[in-house]
């Protein structure tokens, strides 16, 4: 087959045969889905969630070890969902009477669960001077009862027009004292020291009162320049989001989404760099032959005989655990196999007639290698790159699982390491383990399907054209 025929084959026949491969098309579909996840994570998810993945304060509003919210789908008991509301979710109104101004932030909550919430928090952020604003919090229940659960002045400001932010927890003593005034409306004895139960319990029966609740945060401001910067309600629950949360309250959906572009970056970078290095190295050794071939192959044998994982562990511990360093380490041990394959093929191709003709025309060895030999191996190279991607992803995941990955970024392997460190399996936190493991498996499967499809098309022994 001539070089011209090979180009025609690569353009038309390869594409035609690949379109007939169901496994190859399935792999492409999965890769497109991963690319879509990568685009979504970089565009739709705030970059702060990536930068502050290991910052506990960034995730303070989220629940600890909460299951995915879709576990409520079905006929079983409904578990309370963790709800986070801020000022953008509120209905805001204002009433002015002389110097006094009342700013009301109303939050509507539909509570239709079969268990009481675990707790609740009231959030606020206000900018004021020496005159302290007053915060009053009321809860209007579905049965029409109006409970005033909190009434207090905000802390005194030490600076003029200073912004002050704070949280009022359901365990605050002032909330329990205010709720004692409403114990008489309940037929069943309700403990005011458990506000989350008293507020959400029916008055006539000892069960949960379902329906719409309205929580009003009323700020009484005594200066025209005072302002409310933010407010919010957090209703504690045991389920949250699409993937749940981990022991550090991090939203696992964010980690899974951010892991997609990182996995693709590692897979493509390592596989392309390693395969290209191995291709050039092997072709050069095979074409030169004699002592050059012997020496280069002995060097590759040394790399091939080295135990990759123990050395990767040593390099990660001694040099560093940056994602870029790990990528470089994986390239160092990933080129040998391609070097051996390309070397054996170069031994055959260097005796072809068009190579001999190029020699007679006086072309240099470098030009012959890059113009006449390597182009013949490019189809095989593409298939090898596809097959090498899963190994690179698994290599990074293995290091991360052992605690030797880059701890500053959310990778699937790092998520599994955190789950293992927190004994997630023994505690039944399956949502912390299954999603990253499934994503690693699916990503590897996609590239294996594509690589095998290309190999069956491009391998001369199996190709039928």
LOPA-363876 format. One line per 10 residues: number of its first residue (from 0); their letters; for each residue z, y, x of C-alpha. Coordinates in Angstrom, 3 decimals. Each point is the difference from the previous one (the first is absolute). Layout:
# LOPA-363876
NUM = A = Z,Y,X ~ ...
# end
This chain:
# LOPA-363876
0 = XXXXXXXXXX = 0.000,0.000,0.000 ~ -0.974,3.377,1.431 ~ 2.118,3.133,0.080 ~ -2.120,1.533,-2.748 ~ 0.528,-2.979,-2.281 ~ 3.758,0.160,0.678 ~ 0.066,3.625,-1.193 ~ -1.891,-0.909,-3.173 ~ 2.441,-2.851,-0.576 ~ 3.012,2.261,0.482
10 = XXXXXXXXXX = -1.283,2.539,-2.477 ~ -1.338,-2.124,-2.817 ~ 0.844,-3.667,0.282 ~ 3.655,0.472,0.924 ~ 0.578,2.365,-2.933 ~ -1.824,-2.329,-2.376 ~ 2.009,-3.045,1.062 ~ 3.284,1.923,-0.035 ~ -0.595,1.130,-3.594 ~ -0.228,-3.670,-0.940
20 = XXXXXXXXXX = 3.359,-0.791,1.603 ~ 2.771,0.103,-2.609 ~ 2.717,-0.179,2.630 ~ -1.530,2.852,1.973 ~ -0.297,2.183,-3.109 ~ 3.606,-0.817,-0.925 ~ 1.098,1.115,3.462 ~ -1.959,3.242,-0.328 ~ 1.613,0.663,-3.397 ~ 3.472,-0.424,1.500
30 = XXXXXXXXXX = -0.852,2.296,2.921 ~ -1.277,2.661,-2.392 ~ 3.271,-0.272,-1.910 ~ 1.972,0.477,3.238 ~ -2.134,2.997,0.911 ~ 0.659,1.424,-3.464 ~ 3.750,-0.492,0.551 ~ -0.281,1.765,3.344 ~ -1.821,2.968,-1.511 ~ 2.490,0.227,-2.864
40 = XXXXXXXXXX = 3.002,-0.143,2.346 ~ -1.341,2.781,2.222 ~ -1.087,2.243,-2.883 ~ 2.456,-0.579,-2.857 ~ 3.269,-0.915,1.728 ~ 1.872,2.887,1.662 ~ -0.079,-0.153,3.771 ~ 3.751,0.615,0.043 ~ 0.584,-3.531,-1.286 ~ -1.745,-1.292,3.138
50 = XXXXXXXXXX = 1.801,2.310,2.394 ~ 3.412,-0.611,-1.574 ~ -0.332,-3.724,-0.593 ~ 3.213,-0.646,1.968 ~ 1.837,3.127,-1.171 ~ 2.782,-0.971,-2.491 ~ 0.293,3.543,-1.387 ~ -3.637,-0.015,-1.111 ~ 0.603,-3.036,-2.270 ~ 3.459,0.954,-1.257
60 = XXXXXXXXXX = -1.190,0.431,-3.599 ~ -1.403,-3.535,-0.220 ~ 1.959,-3.124,-1.012 ~ 1.180,-2.606,2.455 ~ -1.702,-3.421,-0.101 ~ -1.612,0.592,-3.401 ~ -2.500,-2.509,-1.407 ~ -3.510,1.100,-1.075 ~ -0.108,1.630,-3.420 ~ -2.540,-2.525,-1.308
70 = XXXXXXXXXX = 2.721,-2.692,-0.129 ~ 0.823,1.538,-3.393 ~ -3.335,-1.234,-1.364 ~ 0.695,-2.870,-2.347 ~ 2.476,-0.967,-2.678 ~ 3.131,-0.120,2.134 ~ 2.755,2.623,0.244 ~ -1.220,3.380,1.200 ~ 1.607,1.165,3.248 ~ 0.595,3.776,0.296
80 = XXXXXXXXXX = -2.675,1.717,2.084 ~ 1.116,2.470,2.644 ~ -1.129,3.434,-1.207 ~ -0.419,3.076,2.186 ~ -0.737,3.321,-1.717 ~ -0.339,3.439,1.562 ~ -0.578,3.516,-1.281 ~ -3.714,-0.619,-0.572 ~ 1.001,-2.644,-2.594 ~ 2.346,2.321,-1.886
90 = XXXXXXXXXX = -0.475,2.289,-2.983 ~ 1.265,3.394,1.176 ~ 1.301,2.794,-2.213 ~ 1.938,3.182,0.701 ~ 2.378,2.168,-2.049 ~ 1.175,3.446,1.121 ~ 2.977,1.916,-1.362 ~ 0.610,3.137,2.029 ~ 0.803,-0.979,3.588 ~ 0.465,-3.647,-0.973
100 = XXXXXXXXXX = -3.024,-2.262,0.218 ~ -0.005,-3.643,-1.082 ~ -2.748,-2.203,1.429 ~ -0.283,-3.383,-1.725 ~ -1.772,-3.001,1.536 ~ -0.405,-2.756,-2.603 ~ -0.899,-3.566,0.999 ~ -1.111,-2.594,-2.565 ~ 0.701,-3.650,0.792 ~ -1.107,-3.013,-2.017
110 = XXXXXXXXXX = 2.620,-2.658,0.615 ~ -1.014,-3.328,-1.549 ~ 1.572,-2.537,2.322 ~ 2.422,-2.860,-0.548 ~ 2.443,0.946,2.761 ~ 1.915,3.163,0.804 ~ -1.211,2.194,2.871 ~ 1.860,-0.539,3.258 ~ 0.810,3.714,0.426 ~ -1.561,3.457,-0.244
120 = XXXXXXXXXX = -0.234,3.171,2.069 ~ -0.535,3.650,-0.877 ~ -1.989,2.017,2.531 ~ -0.260,3.748,0.402 ~ -1.086,2.617,2.494 ~ 0.724,3.689,-0.632 ~ -0.367,3.239,1.920 ~ 2.780,2.511,-0.648 ~ 2.279,2.513,1.639 ~ 3.715,0.704,-0.268
130 = XXXXXXXXXX = 0.098,-0.545,-3.783 ~ 0.291,-3.733,-0.646 ~ -2.210,-1.486,-2.745 ~ 1.444,-2.544,-2.412 ~ -1.560,-3.388,-0.774 ~ 0.462,-1.699,-3.358 ~ -1.486,-3.427,-0.713 ~ -0.357,-1.407,-3.529 ~ -1.329,-3.353,-1.182 ~ -1.528,-0.252,-3.485
140 = XXXXXXXXXX = -0.039,-3.637,-1.096 ~ -2.425,-1.698,-2.409 ~ 2.765,-0.050,-2.649 ~ 0.296,3.810,0.147 ~ 3.257,0.095,1.960 ~ 0.111,2.829,2.552 ~ 2.223,-0.696,3.020 ~ 0.853,2.732,2.487 ~ 0.529,-2.053,3.132 ~ 0.260,2.698,2.669
150 = XXXXXXXXXX = 1.027,3.660,0.254 ~ 0.783,1.661,3.356 ~ -0.820,2.948,2.212 ~ -2.346,-0.541,2.891 ~ 1.554,0.300,3.476 ~ 0.516,3.508,1.352 ~ -2.789,1.308,2.219 ~ 0.885,1.169,3.492 ~ -3.322,1.806,0.450 ~ -1.937,2.418,-2.175
160 = XXXXXXXXXX = -2.637,-1.790,-2.117 ~ 0.718,-3.333,1.609 ~ -1.637,-3.124,-1.457 ~ 2.487,-2.725,-0.817 ~ -0.870,-3.600,-0.933 ~ 2.363,-2.698,-1.173 ~ 0.375,-3.136,-2.102 ~ 2.483,-0.847,-2.712 ~ 0.652,-3.742,-0.154 ~ 1.002,-1.948,-3.083
170 = XXXXXXXXXX = 3.244,-0.888,1.812 ~ 0.999,3.695,0.109 ~ 3.484,0.442,-1.447 ~ -1.105,3.005,-2.079 ~ -2.463,-2.179,-1.956 ~ 2.686,-2.553,-0.863 ~ 2.384,2.760,-1.126 ~ -2.628,1.560,-2.275 ~ -0.894,-3.352,-1.562 ~ 3.609,-0.657,-1.042
180 = XXXXXXXXXX = -0.504,2.553,-2.769 ~ -2.566,-2.328,-1.628 ~ 1.860,-3.327,0.150 ~ 1.097,0.382,-3.617 ~ -3.522,-0.308,-1.403 ~ -0.332,-3.615,1.177 ~ 1.192,-2.878,-2.182 ~ 0.230,-2.147,3.131 ~ 2.149,1.080,2.903 ~ -2.231,1.633,2.625
190 = XXXXXXXXXX = 1.214,0.821,3.498 ~ -0.762,3.618,0.935 ~ 0.253,-0.956,3.671 ~ -3.338,-1.823,-0.465 ~ -2.182,2.912,-1.208 ~ -3.244,-1.988,0.239 ~ 1.404,-2.423,-2.598 ~ 1.686,2.520,-2.292 ~ -3.075,2.240,-0.228 ~ -2.399,-2.861,-0.759
200 = XXXXXXXXXX = 2.224,-2.028,-2.354 ~ -0.211,-0.008,-3.807 ~ 2.869,1.634,-1.841 ~ 0.483,-2.729,-2.623 ~ -0.845,-3.137,1.977 ~ 0.647,-1.109,3.530 ~ -3.633,-0.041,1.091 ~ -2.617,2.244,1.587 ~ -1.337,2.932,-1.993 ~ -3.761,0.054,0.485
210 = XXXXXXXXXX = -2.285,2.943,-0.608 ~ -0.768,3.429,1.401 ~ 2.684,1.863,1.920 ~ -0.225,3.675,0.914 ~ 1.935,1.221,3.015 ~ 0.360,3.779,0.215 ~ 0.948,1.761,3.206 ~ 0.980,3.569,-0.917 ~ 0.415,2.483,2.832 ~ 1.911,3.194,-0.811
220 = XXXXXXXXXX = -1.140,2.716,2.427 ~ 1.850,3.309,0.333 ~ -2.441,1.820,2.263 ~ -3.607,0.829,-0.813 ~ -1.083,-1.062,3.495 ~ 1.550,-3.471,-0.236 ~ -2.466,-2.852,-0.517 ~ -0.125,-3.755,-0.513 ~ -2.192,-1.626,2.642 ~ 0.208,-3.581,-1.212
230 = XXXXXXXXXX = 1.864,-2.361,-2.276 ~ -0.218,-3.651,-0.861 ~ 1.408,-3.159,-1.476 ~ 0.212,-3.425,1.648 ~ 0.826,-2.901,-2.306 ~ 0.931,-3.041,2.045 ~ -1.780,-3.263,-0.738 ~ -0.763,-3.405,1.499 ~ -3.817,0.142,-0.116 ~ -2.363,2.584,1.436
240 = XXXXXXXXXX = -3.654,0.491,0.780 ~ -2.824,-2.437,0.553 ~ 1.543,-1.873,2.941 ~ 3.707,0.769,-0.277 ~ 2.185,1.344,2.795 ~ 1.757,-1.433,3.050 ~ 3.549,0.175,1.291 ~ -0.642,3.487,1.431 ~ -1.278,1.261,-3.412 ~ -3.574,0.324,1.288
250 = XXXXXXXXXX = -2.809,-0.385,-2.510 ~ -1.733,-3.188,1.116 ~ -3.240,0.990,-1.747 ~ -0.268,2.900,2.463 ~ 0.555,-2.351,2.928 ~ -2.565,-2.527,-1.249 ~ -2.620,2.714,-0.542 ~ 0.617,1.654,3.372 ~ -0.193,-3.427,1.627 ~ -3.652,-0.440,-1.046
260 = XXXXXXXXXX = -1.590,2.694,2.243 ~ 2.303,-0.971,2.863 ~ -0.982,-3.674,-0.295 ~ -3.707,0.868,-0.139 ~ 0.363,2.322,2.985 ~ 1.707,-2.689,2.072 ~ -2.385,-2.747,-1.122 ~ -3.232,1.897,0.599 ~ 1.126,1.711,3.220 ~ 1.304,-3.152,1.664
270 = XXXXXXXXXX = -2.847,-2.263,-1.117 ~ -2.818,2.425,0.876 ~ 1.473,0.951,3.380 ~ 0.899,-3.579,0.969 ~ -3.312,-1.508,-1.105 ~ -2.084,2.674,1.733 ~ 1.982,-0.362,3.222 ~ -0.353,-3.777,-0.155 ~ -3.711,0.267,-0.819 ~ -0.855,2.237,2.971
280 = XXXXXXXXXX = 2.318,-1.894,2.337 ~ -1.389,-3.420,-0.923 ~ -3.654,1.051,0.028 ~ 0.384,1.625,3.406 ~ 1.672,-3.118,1.409 ~ -2.603,-2.357,-1.466 ~ -2.967,2.095,1.069 ~ 1.206,0.538,3.568 ~ 1.044,-3.625,0.489 ~ 1.139,-1.566,3.289
290 = XXXXXXXXXX = 3.086,1.568,1.620 ~ 0.129,2.924,-2.444 ~ 0.070,-2.374,-2.962 ~ 2.580,-2.220,1.666 ~ 2.312,2.890,0.858 ~ -0.192,1.696,-3.384 ~ 0.599,-3.267,-1.840 ~ 3.081,-0.761,2.101 ~ 1.386,3.411,-1.002 ~ -0.654,-0.768,-3.684
300 = XXXXXXXXXX = 1.663,-3.410,0.454 ~ 3.135,1.754,1.215 ~ 0.109,2.168,-3.137 ~ -0.815,-3.028,-2.171 ~ 2.867,-2.046,1.448 ~ 2.613,2.735,-0.456 ~ 2.351,-0.406,-3.014 ~ -1.056,3.031,-2.046 ~ 2.974,0.420,-2.360 ~ 2.787,-0.157,2.654
310 = XXXXXXXXXX = -1.880,2.465,2.199 ~ -0.630,2.300,-2.968 ~ 3.732,-0.077,-0.713 ~ 0.791,0.891,3.620 ~ -2.548,2.835,0.018 ~ 1.333,1.403,-3.293 ~ 3.568,-0.032,1.301 ~ -0.717,1.428,3.450 ~ -2.872,2.439,-0.602 ~ 0.285,1.152,-3.602
320 = XXXXXXXXXX = -0.572,-0.847,-3.660 ~ -2.482,2.687,-1.016 ~ -2.722,-1.230,-2.320 ~ -2.591,1.112,2.558 ~ 1.709,-1.930,2.794 ~ 0.174,-3.105,-2.187 ~ -3.702,0.373,-0.757 ~ -0.732,0.181,3.720 ~ 2.153,-3.069,0.707 ~ -1.880,-2.008,-2.620
330 = XXXXXXXXXX = -3.349,1.019,1.521 ~ 1.140,-1.247,3.424 ~ 0.452,-3.534,-1.327 ~ -2.816,0.009,-2.545 ~ -3.183,0.153,2.103 ~ 0.114,-3.359,1.797 ~ -1.468,-2.237,-2.721 ~ -3.013,2.259,-0.516 ~ -0.530,0.137,3.771 ~ -0.315,-3.775,0.222
340 = XXXXXXXXXX = -2.416,-0.215,-2.945 ~ -2.215,2.872,1.172 ~ -0.045,-1.380,3.538 ~ -1.321,-3.385,-1.165 ~ -2.709,1.688,-2.077 ~ -0.943,2.326,2.858 ~ -0.586,-3.046,2.225 ~ -2.681,-1.092,-2.476 ~ -1.529,3.403,-0.734 ~ -0.445,1.024,3.638
350 = XXXXXXXXXX = -2.642,-2.726,0.365 ~ -2.055,1.196,-2.989 ~ -3.516,1.216,0.652 ~ 0.575,3.625,-1.061 ~ 2.963,0.228,2.405 ~ -2.103,-1.407,2.836 ~ -2.744,2.481,-0.886 ~ 2.485,2.870,0.166 ~ 1.066,-1.138,3.464 ~ -3.612,-0.081,1.199
360 = XXXXXXXXXX = -0.461,3.542,-1.319 ~ 2.830,1.128,2.272 ~ 2.591,0.842,-2.659 ~ 3.594,0.154,1.227 ~ 2.557,-2.641,-0.900 ~ 1.962,2.518,-2.079 ~ -3.060,0.924,-2.032 ~ -0.921,-3.647,-0.558 ~ 3.539,-0.815,-1.156 ~ 0.303,2.902,-2.436
370 = XXXXXXXXXX = -3.606,0.091,-1.212 ~ -1.102,-3.628,-0.116 ~ 3.037,-2.307,-0.094 ~ 2.794,1.781,-1.855 ~ -2.229,0.990,-2.977 ~ -0.717,-3.714,-0.536 ~ 3.753,-0.617,-0.309 ~ 0.809,2.852,-2.385 ~ -0.217,-2.114,-3.194 ~ 2.488,-2.442,1.500
380 = XXXXXXXXXX = 2.091,2.972,1.116 ~ 0.288,1.360,-3.542 ~ 1.125,-3.377,-1.318 ~ 2.543,-0.323,2.802 ~ 1.391,3.477,-0.692 ~ 0.526,-0.908,-3.664 ~ 1.765,-3.237,0.912 ~ 2.154,1.744,2.652 ~ 1.434,2.609,-2.396 ~ 2.592,-2.320,-1.639
390 = XXXXXXXXXX = 1.324,-1.047,3.405 ~ 0.599,3.632,0.947 ~ 1.772,0.747,-3.283 ~ 2.144,-3.124,0.309 ~ 0.805,0.883,3.612 ~ 1.395,3.404,-0.986 ~ 1.799,-1.521,-2.982 ~ 1.602,-2.629,2.239 ~ 1.312,2.613,2.418 ~ 1.254,2.168,-2.856
400 = XXXXXXXXXX = 1.684,-2.967,-1.675 ~ 1.844,-0.697,3.247 ~ 1.157,3.624,0.053 ~ -2.340,1.006,2.829 ~ -2.515,2.032,-2.022 ~ -0.154,3.744,-0.431 ~ 3.094,0.771,-2.119 ~ -1.169,3.503,-0.901 ~ -2.877,-1.063,-2.287 ~ -0.151,-2.235,-3.088
410 = XXXXXXXXXX = -1.978,-3.128,0.855 ~ 0.023,-3.239,-1.951 ~ 1.581,-1.806,2.935 ~ 2.707,2.667,0.298 ~ 0.802,-0.319,-3.712 ~ 0.411,-3.765,0.443 ~ 2.248,0.602,3.012 ~ 2.229,2.328,-2.034 ~ 0.118,-2.560,-2.819 ~ 0.991,-2.764,2.416
420 = XXXXXXXXXX = 2.656,2.197,1.615 ~ 1.522,0.696,-3.430 ~ -0.081,-3.688,-1.080 ~ -2.339,0.828,-2.869 ~ -0.962,-3.650,-0.542 ~ 3.573,-1.222,-0.465 ~ 0.772,2.962,-2.268 ~ -2.982,-0.687,-2.262 ~ -1.823,3.246,0.836 ~ -3.405,-1.664,-0.259
430 = XXXXXXXXXX = -1.856,3.284,-0.603 ~ 0.971,1.058,3.530 ~ -1.597,-3.100,1.547 ~ -2.943,-1.114,-2.141 ~ -2.207,3.167,-0.123 ~ -0.283,0.635,3.783 ~ -0.481,-3.712,0.665 ~ -2.716,-0.233,-2.639 ~ -1.746,3.100,1.374 ~ -0.077,-1.460,3.521
440 = XXXXXXXXXX = -1.396,-3.281,-1.354 ~ -2.634,1.665,-2.198 ~ -1.170,2.307,2.792 ~ -0.349,-2.888,2.422 ~ -1.796,-2.095,-2.610 ~ -2.531,2.773,-0.681 ~ -1.141,0.233,3.607 ~ -0.034,-3.769,0.435 ~ -2.277,-0.331,-3.033 ~ -2.378,2.643,1.368
450 = XXXXXXXXXX = 0.071,-1.435,3.508 ~ -0.688,-3.549,-1.156 ~ -2.836,1.176,-2.231 ~ -1.608,1.899,2.873 ~ 0.504,-2.904,2.380 ~ -1.703,-2.444,-2.382 ~ -2.951,2.376,-0.276 ~ -0.317,1.009,3.655 ~ 0.879,-3.260,1.729 ~ -3.311,-1.596,1.050
460 = XXXXX = 1.392,-3.496,-0.618 ~ 0.842,0.687,-3.647 ~ -2.602,2.641,-0.864 ~ -2.880,-1.116,-2.190 ~ -2.792,2.536,-0.075
# end
